Amino acid sequence: MRGEKMFYQPNRRPLWEITAELSLAALGKIPADVVIKNGRVVNVHTAEIQEGLDVAIKHGRVVLVGRADHTIGKDTRVIDAGGRYLVPGFLDGHIHVESSMVTVTQFARAAVPCGTTAIFMDPHEIANVLGMEGIRQMMEEGEGLPLKVFTTMPSCVPAAPGFEDAGASIGPEEVREAMTWPGIIGLGEMMNFPGVLAGDPLVHGEIQATLKASKVVTGHYSLPETETGLQAYIAAGISSCHESTRKEDALARMRLGMYAKMREGSAWHDVRATIKSITENRLDSRYAILVSDDTHPETLLTLGHLNHVVRRAIQEGVDPVRAIQMVTINTAQCFGVSRDLGSIAPGRCADILFIPDLAEMKVERVMVDGVIVAEKGRMLFELKPYAYTEKTRHSVHLRRRLTAGDFTIAARGNRVLARVMEVIEAKVGTLHRQVEIPVENGEIRPSVELDVAKVACIERHGGPGNMGLGLVRGFHLKGGAVASTVAHDSHNLLVVGMDESDMALAANTLAECGGGMVAVLNGQVLALLPLPIAGLMSERPVEEVREMVAALERAWKELGCPLVSPFMTMALLSLPVLPELRVTNRGLVDTVNFRFVDLVIEELV
């Protein structure tokens, strides 16, 4: 009926179930379902472009690439490619969907029209809040989408045991169980590289459970040292890493047979440096993969997803076909799924992009499993919403409403020498500073003159309910407060402010709406982005979330902050595996020496 919504229905059958029919269709003994004619096939197996070929499709899989007239029956749908390039669907080999601030469904709405047809997600954000149940729900949501969703089991929950309290804990037993779940493709980024090198039994227990299940272990080795340490890390069975930030990092990984995942997301722009490992050394690129890692709504809707990352590689001098290999066949081989994905070849899923110009990488049409699902940047189908549980929607559990007094930092004397975190724009690290700060009426107050704000990290998972307090500089706030339940990686409630009453209002506002991000000034909420799914994601359309994020950015500026993406910078203040000083719900952590430290170093006369 006219006006009736047309919902997407997956068109997938496993290869083992349809082998005979695929062979018969290739021979023309039974008709193909779809034939694409007059295409220029990008062959990622041989790194060449084959002109004027047809592609025959049966049951959502390619059966023949060549002349396909003999496969056409009276009910076969014939699509004229009109000389456009036929490119395999793009595969994102490392992504945290939660960082897009929308659900998997809404992410698919934005990413599939850009040419992304499969992702290998690491849901370690929701895992830190809801554990195994949160992972299961995100996986279930991905099952009915025109996006193939593979999952790597989060490996580091919490990121720093003993230094923070998360909503869950994952160890070898949980990993062993997860390896039996359909859809789990391997182990998520092993951030605890010190544990790998030290032979930590729990860390190696997770790796061993994954390898025993014949699945891949993905890595996160962020040290610049690429000699013995990196080799020891790889020797443990870790086959890929997305933490290359220099040409030398990517080069070392590829030379050692490790897949170097070169990252270009909303915040981390590493392709310019890392791709030089290919362009300046003229290397074989089979171990190079392009990934997004984290992509925000604004990036998805204005620049795109993997099509943008491929475009960036081409702009840096990579041959377009080589760049396409880095998001197709290389990724499929990395995860052991090249029999099904990553190329336009017999037996593979018919995930095919129609692209007029490879250099521009503007995707005109997207086919998934033999069905056209998107054209000219828009989905052609409605996607059925997924019903997250009530527990998932109510994940902020404070012991009580907070007051201004909860943010008091008592001190004696007229001034103190205090530890202060200093943020650096567009950098993940903080500096550990020692700053003399005046004491007013027995307490340390924020200071506009010194550019010092208060920061609090409050346990919000229904655990001990404790709070760590600290000081931070670099945001240049003139007043008010901001708060977020996106606070890596344990995602406790993080508050930064110049006024204790505004800090309390910001925290209580997020507790009431189930989490998100908020900016407050003089007792009034300036902007609010509710993220009710685990305090991390919204079910609202990605376009609406983008507008709310833009309103928050304007509110930050109204508070005096000039930084680009300040919420991203703020969200890392609580991650105790990054240098040099961080705050968790348990207190201040010196992350160079991995020890708790006092806020006040010395009380001065």
Disulfide bonds with the S-S distance in Angstrom:
none
